[in-house]
Amino acid sequence: MPRHITRPTRIPVPGGKTIDEHVGRVNTGTESVSVARMVAPPGWEEPAQTPAFDEVTIVAVGTLRVEHDGGYTDVGPGETILCEAGERIRYVNPSAEATCEYWAICTPAFSPETVHREE
């Protein structure tokens, strides 16, 4: 039977970014995939990470910069980036004025234990 998800769970993170998980380990107990809406304030950045999951990121508003070993890729509205498990990446909102809104789909589902953020 289909599961109707009526609202996401807000996952607390430092730095002012919001994560609203619609499907995943926290909101639905799903381990195979997670789907979350992210909103990153102007100038937001997070530590580099080497996740143990594939992540598809679809930008809805603003620009998301994805730093990687080859440099960086700016992803704009309507664009998508695929980061594969084991790649060292870092997410940044390069704008000093604009918020960035994006959706992240992770397989298997995101977890703090498998994202492997650097300190």
C-alpha positions as a Markdown table, in Angstrom:
| # | Residue | x | y | z |
|---|---|---|---|---|
| 1 | Met | 0.0 | 0.0 | 0.0 |
| 2 | Pro | 1.4 | 3.5 | -0.8 |
| 3 | Arg | 2.5 | 5.6 | 2.1 |
| 4 | His | 1.2 | 9.2 | 2.1 |
| 5 | Ile | 3.8 | 11.5 | 3.7 |
| 6 | Thr | 2.0 | 14.5 | 5.0 |
| 7 | Arg | 5.0 | 16.4 | 6.3 |
| 8 | Pro | 8.7 | 16.2 | 6.5 |
| 9 | Thr | 10.9 | 16.0 | 9.6 |
| 10 | Arg | 13.3 | 18.9 | 10.2 |
| 11 | Ile | 16.8 | 17.6 | 10.9 |
| 12 | Pro | 18.8 | 20.0 | 13.0 |
| 13 | Val | 22.2 | 21.1 | 11.5 |
| 14 | Pro | 24.6 | 23.9 | 12.4 |
| 15 | Gly | 25.3 | 26.9 | 10.2 |
| 16 | Gly | 21.7 | 28.0 | 9.4 |
| 17 | Lys | 20.9 | 25.4 | 6.7 |
| 18 | Thr | 17.6 | 23.6 | 7.0 |
| 19 | Ile | 17.0 | 20.0 | 6.1 |
| 20 | Asp | 13.5 | 18.8 | 5.7 |
| 21 | Glu | 13.5 | 15.0 | 5.2 |
| 22 | His | 10.5 | 13.7 | 3.4 |
| 23 | Val | 11.6 | 10.1 | 3.0 |
| 24 | Gly | 14.6 | 8.5 | 4.8 |
| 25 | Arg | 15.9 | 7.0 | 8.0 |
| 26 | Val | 14.4 | 9.7 | 10.2 |
| 27 | Asn | 11.0 | 10.5 | 8.8 |
| 28 | Thr | 9.9 | 7.1 | 7.4 |
| 29 | Gly | 12.4 | 4.6 | 8.6 |
| 30 | Thr | 13.5 | 4.0 | 4.9 |
| 31 | Glu | 17.1 | 2.8 | 4.6 |
| 32 | Ser | 17.2 | 2.3 | 0.8 |
| 33 | Val | 16.7 | 6.0 | -0.2 |
| 34 | Ser | 16.3 | 9.4 | 1.3 |
| 35 | Val | 14.7 | 12.5 | -0.2 |
| 36 | Ala | 15.2 | 15.9 | 1.5 |
| 37 | Arg | 14.6 | 19.6 | 0.8 |
| 38 | Met | 17.5 | 21.8 | 1.8 |
| 39 | Val | 17.6 | 25.6 | 2.2 |
| 40 | Ala | 21.1 | 27.1 | 2.5 |
| 41 | Pro | 21.4 | 30.8 | 3.6 |
| 42 | Pro | 23.7 | 33.2 | 1.7 |
| 43 | Gly | 27.4 | 32.4 | 2.3 |
| 44 | Trp | 26.6 | 29.0 | 3.9 |
| 45 | Glu | 29.2 | 26.3 | 3.6 |
| 46 | Glu | 29.8 | 22.9 | 5.3 |
| 47 | Pro | 32.9 | 20.8 | 5.9 |
| 48 | Ala | 34.1 | 18.4 | 3.1 |
| 49 | Gln | 32.7 | 14.9 | 3.2 |
| 50 | Thr | 33.3 | 11.5 | 1.6 |
| 51 | Pro | 29.8 | 9.9 | 1.7 |
| 52 | Ala | 29.2 | 6.2 | 1.4 |
| 53 | Phe | 26.1 | 6.8 | -0.7 |
| 54 | Asp | 25.3 | 8.3 | -4.1 |
| 55 | Glu | 23.7 | 11.7 | -4.0 |
| 56 | Val | 21.6 | 13.3 | -6.7 |
| 57 | Thr | 21.1 | 17.0 | -6.0 |
| 58 | Ile | 18.6 | 19.1 | -7.9 |
| 59 | Val | 18.8 | 22.9 | -7.5 |
| 60 | Ala | 15.4 | 24.7 | -7.4 |
| 61 | Val | 16.5 | 28.3 | -6.4 |
| 62 | Gly | 19.9 | 30.0 | -6.4 |
| 63 | Thr | 23.3 | 28.4 | -7.0 |
| 64 | Leu | 24.9 | 25.5 | -5.2 |
| 65 | Arg | 28.7 | 25.1 | -5.6 |
| 66 | Val | 30.0 | 21.6 | -5.3 |
| 67 | Glu | 33.7 | 21.5 | -4.7 |
| 68 | His | 35.5 | 18.3 | -5.7 |
| 69 | Asp | 39.0 | 17.0 | -6.4 |
| 70 | Gly | 38.8 | 18.5 | -10.0 |
| 71 | Gly | 37.9 | 22.0 | -8.8 |
| 72 | Tyr | 34.2 | 23.0 | -8.4 |
| 73 | Thr | 30.9 | 22.9 | -10.3 |
| 74 | Asp | 28.3 | 25.6 | -9.9 |
| 75 | Val | 24.8 | 24.1 | -10.2 |
| 76 | Gly | 21.9 | 26.5 | -11.1 |
| 77 | Pro | 18.1 | 26.3 | -11.0 |
| 78 | Gly | 16.8 | 23.3 | -12.9 |
| 79 | Glu | 20.2 | 21.7 | -13.0 |
| 80 | Thr | 21.3 | 18.4 | -11.4 |
| 81 | Ile | 24.6 | 17.0 | -10.1 |
| 82 | Leu | 25.4 | 13.4 | -9.3 |
| 83 | Cys | 28.0 | 12.7 | -6.7 |
| 84 | Glu | 29.0 | 9.1 | -6.4 |
| 85 | Ala | 29.8 | 7.3 | -3.2 |
| 86 | Gly | 33.4 | 7.6 | -2.2 |
| 87 | Glu | 33.9 | 11.0 | -3.9 |
| 88 | Arg | 35.3 | 13.8 | -1.6 |
| 89 | Ile | 33.0 | 16.8 | -2.0 |
| 90 | Arg | 32.0 | 20.0 | -0.2 |
| 91 | Tyr | 28.8 | 22.0 | -0.6 |
| 92 | Val | 28.7 | 25.8 | -0.6 |
| 93 | Asn | 26.2 | 28.6 | -1.3 |
| 94 | Pro | 28.6 | 31.0 | -3.1 |
| 95 | Ser | 26.1 | 33.9 | -3.1 |
| 96 | Ala | 26.5 | 36.6 | -0.4 |
| 97 | Glu | 22.9 | 37.7 | -1.0 |
| 98 | Ala | 20.7 | 34.8 | -2.3 |
| 99 | Thr | 19.4 | 31.7 | -0.6 |
| 100 | Cys | 19.9 | 28.4 | -2.3 |
| 101 | Glu | 17.1 | 25.8 | -2.2 |
| 102 | Tyr | 17.8 | 22.2 | -3.4 |
| 103 | Trp | 16.6 | 18.7 | -3.2 |
| 104 | Ala | 18.9 | 15.8 | -2.3 |
| 105 | Ile | 18.1 | 12.1 | -3.1 |
| 106 | Cys | 20.6 | 9.7 | -1.5 |
| 107 | Thr | 20.9 | 5.9 | -2.1 |
| 108 | Pro | 21.2 | 4.2 | 0.3 |
| 109 | Ala | 19.6 | 6.8 | 2.6 |
| 110 | Phe | 21.6 | 9.5 | 4.2 |
| 111 | Ser | 22.8 | 9.0 | 7.8 |
| 112 | Pro | 25.3 | 10.9 | 9.9 |
| 113 | Glu | 27.4 | 7.7 | 10.2 |
| 114 | Thr | 27.8 | 7.3 | 6.5 |
| 115 | Val | 28.3 | 10.9 | 5.3 |
| 116 | His | 31.9 | 11.0 | 6.8 |
| 117 | Arg | 32.2 | 14.8 | 7.3 |
| 118 | Glu | 35.6 | 16.1 | 8.0 |
| 119 | Glu | 36.1 | 18.0 | 11.3 |
